[in-house]
Amino acid sequence: MAVAEIIGAAVGTLLLITVAYLLVGNVLATSEIVVNAQKDLTSVNEIRLRTDITIESASIWDYGVDDLRVNFSVRNTGNEILSDFEHTDVYTHYIGQDGYQHYTYDKENPDFEGKWAIQRFENDYIHPNELDPGELMWCSAKYTPGNTPIIIQISTNNGVFASKQIS
């Protein structure tokens, strides 16, 4: 009988140690995940705070039959290099309509309605084909004939945006 009590106490102690080990290990793993997530969020917020853009000019150009475009220039007035144009969106607002028309970036086929593309960068010496702080890029967006956009807005991949009335 005494041996059974000793074996039972040993098994109970072993189970208690195993449960405590698993519990502490899970708490440490969870806290590491939370700390890493907080670091990532802080980094994203810092990048967003250092990002700023302005639309310096925006005008409508008629390139011929059914080829109407909004040409606009964007200057990087922040401290971050902008290069993720695939996730940068352009929107226009039309006279007498609610809401915006969305344009997606397409450097290969910018001649379709609802697409925008970069025409050129000015003074692009440091990082070619990226918008460095202080640099200016010229863009165009093809819109549907019959509607005249009055406002253009560009939004970066981290949510920073600029808008301007089209002249």
Residue, then its C-alpha position, 0 to 999 in steps of 0.5 A: m500500500a505504501v508503494a502505491e501511494i508513493i507511485g501515485a504521488a510521483v505520477g501526480t507530481l509529474l503531471l503537475i510539472t508537465v502541466a506547469y511546463l506547458l502553461v508557462g511555455n504557452v504564456l511565453a510563446t503568446s507574449e512573444i507573438v504579442v511583442n512582435a506584433q506590437k513592434d510591426l505595428t509601430s514600424v508601420n505607423e512610423i513609416r506612415l507618419r514619414t510618408d506624405i505626397t501632394i498632387e501639384s497639377a492635374s489637367i484633362w488632356d484629349y489625345g484623340v477619339d475616345d482617348l481622354r486622360v487626366n494627367f497629374s503630377v505627384r511630389n513626394t513631400g515626405n521622408e519615405i521612398l515610394s515604390d509600391f505602385e501596384h498597391t497605389d490607387v487613383y480615384t476621380h470624382y465626376i460632375g453630378q455623380d456620387g462616389y469615385q471611379h477607381y483606377t488601378y496601376d498598370k505599367e504594361n497596358p495603361d491605355f485601358e479605361g480605369k488604369w493609371a500609369i507613370q509617364r516619367f520621373e523628374n530628377d530620378y537619379i538616386h533610386p531609378n523608377e522610385l519616388d524619392p523624397g522631393e522628386l516629382m512623377w508625372c502620371s496619367a489615368k484614362y477615363t470614360p468619355g462622356n464624364t468629366p472628372i473634377i477631382i483626382q485623388i491618389s492613395t499610397n499603399n499605407g493609406v496616405f493620400a492627396s487630392k486636387q481639383i482638376s483644372 
